[in-house]
Amino acid sequence: MSVRIGDAMASEPAGGEVVVGHQGAAEDSDAVLRFAFEAAAVRGLPVRAVRAWSLPPIYAFSPGSMLLADEAGGFEPFERKALEQALAPWRMRFPDVQVIEHVEIGSAGQMLLSAASRARLLVVGRRVRRSPVGARIGSVAHAALHHAPCPVAVVPHA
């Protein structure tokens, strides 16, 4: 795990929240969510769980197919349910931590940076890469480390 601490940590403002990015299935994000909830509990802050999503590529080629998605309830309810399921065990373990769910269509990096504008800590995950070559962090962790206005914790997925 790595943590970037800038000038924001020197004088922590009152209030704020711990913002955590959620991606994938519930079990993929356990380490990231654990870190965020523990940090929030110690600081007495709420957790804002952010899940960004985008349309599958096939919908870009067929705008009419969006009508089918709307009739089926859309993609957003699916994403909200995935976030709720991932947060459920952490809500039970940390009943005193207020949780704010944030699900929105768009870029994960941009959504997290927007949410981090009022955060005391931003927690993002990174895939564990076994290859000796190539990038060690993804685009979301990269954006967070370079552009977040608050301290950033990058936690490897289990």
C-alpha positions in Angstrom: 0.0 0.0 0.0 1.2 3.5 -0.7 0.0 6.8 0.7 0.6 10.3 -0.7 0.4 12.9 2.0 0.7 16.5 0.8 0.2 19.9 2.4 -3.4 18.9 3.1 -2.4 16.7 6.0 -0.4 19.4 7.7 -3.6 21.2 8.9 -6.6 18.8 8.6 -9.8 20.8 8.4 -12.8 20.0 10.6 -15.4 17.9 8.9 -14.9 16.2 5.6 -15.2 12.5 4.7 -13.3 9.5 3.6 -13.9 8.9 -0.1 -13.4 5.4 -1.4 -13.6 4.2 -5.0 -15.4 0.9 -5.6 -14.9 -1.3 -8.6 -15.8 -4.8 -9.5 -17.3 -7.5 -7.3 -17.7 -7.2 -3.5 -14.9 -9.7 -2.8 -12.5 -7.8 -5.1 -12.7 -4.6 -3.0 -12.6 -6.0 0.5 -9.1 -4.6 1.3 -9.9 -1.2 -0.1 -13.2 -0.9 1.8 -11.7 -2.2 5.0 -9.0 0.5 4.8 -11.6 3.2 4.1 -13.9 2.1 6.9 -11.1 1.8 9.5 -9.8 5.2 8.5 -13.2 6.7 8.8 -13.9 5.1 12.2 -10.7 6.3 13.7 -11.3 9.9 12.5 -15.1 9.9 13.2 -15.9 10.7 9.6 -18.5 9.4 7.1 -17.5 7.2 4.2 -18.5 8.3 0.7 -18.4 5.2 -1.5 -18.1 6.1 -5.2 -18.9 3.8 -8.1 -18.6 5.1 -11.6 -19.9 3.2 -14.5 -20.0 3.5 -18.3 -22.1 2.0 -21.0 -21.0 -1.3 -22.6 -19.4 -0.5 -26.0 -22.2 -2.1 -27.9 -24.5 0.7 -26.9 -22.3 3.3 -28.5 -23.1 1.7 -31.9 -26.8 1.4 -31.4 -28.5 4.4 -29.7 -31.9 2.8 -30.1 -30.8 0.0 -27.8 -30.8 2.5 -24.9 -34.6 2.2 -25.0 -34.3 -1.5 -24.1 -32.0 -0.7 -21.2 -34.5 1.8 -19.9 -37.4 -0.7 -20.2 -35.3 -3.2 -18.2 -34.6 -0.7 -15.4 -31.4 0.6 -16.8 -27.8 0.0 -15.9 -27.7 2.3 -12.9 -29.9 0.1 -10.7 -27.5 -2.8 -11.4 -24.5 -0.6 -10.3 -26.3 0.6 -7.2 -27.1 -3.0 -6.2 -23.4 -4.0 -6.7 -22.3 -1.1 -4.4 -24.9 -1.9 -1.8 -23.9 -5.5 -1.7 -20.2 -4.6 -1.3 -20.9 -2.2 1.5 -23.3 -4.4 3.5 -20.7 -6.3 5.5 -18.7 -3.1 6.3 -21.9 -1.4 7.5 -22.4 -4.2 9.9 -18.8 -4.2 11.1 -18.8 -0.4 11.5 -22.3 0.6 12.5 -21.2 4.0 13.8 -19.7 5.0 10.4 -22.2 6.9 8.2 -22.1 5.7 4.6 -23.0 7.8 1.6 -23.4 6.0 -1.7 -22.6 7.7 -4.9 -23.3 6.0 -8.2 -22.9 7.9 -11.4 -22.2 7.4 -15.1 -18.8 8.7 -16.2 -15.1 8.4 -15.7 -14.0 6.8 -12.4 -11.0 9.1 -12.1 -13.1 12.3 -12.6 -15.9 11.1 -10.2 -13.4 10.4 -7.5 -11.5 13.7 -7.9 -14.8 15.5 -7.8 -15.8 13.8 -4.6 -12.4 14.3 -3.1 -12.8 18.1 -3.2 -14.5 17.7 0.2 -12.5 14.7 1.5 -9.9 14.4 4.2 -8.7 11.1 2.6 -9.2 9.4 -0.8 -8.8 5.6 -0.9 -8.4 3.9 -4.2 -7.5 0.4 -5.2 -5.0 -1.0 -7.6 -4.7 -4.4 -9.3 -1.8 -6.6 -8.2 0.3 -7.1 -11.3 2.7 -10.0 -11.5 4.4 -8.9 -14.7 7.9 -7.5 -14.4 7.1 -4.9 -17.1 4.3 -2.4 -17.6 2.5 0.0 -15.4 2.2 -0.7 -11.7 -0.9 1.4 -11.2 -4.0 2.0 -13.3 -5.3 5.3 -14.6 -7.6 5.9 -11.6 -4.8 5.6 -9.0 -2.6 7.7 -11.3 -5.2 10.5 -11.5 -5.7 10.3 -7.7 -2.1 10.5 -6.9 -1.4 13.4 -9.2 -4.6 15.5 -8.9 -6.4 14.8 -5.6 -6.5 17.8 -3.2 -6.2 15.6 -0.1 -4.1 12.7 1.1 -4.4 9.5 -1.0 -4.1 5.9 0.0 -3.6 3.3 -2.8 -4.5 -0.1 -1.5 -3.8 -3.3 -3.6 -6.8 -5.5 -4.3 -6.5 -8.8 -2.5 
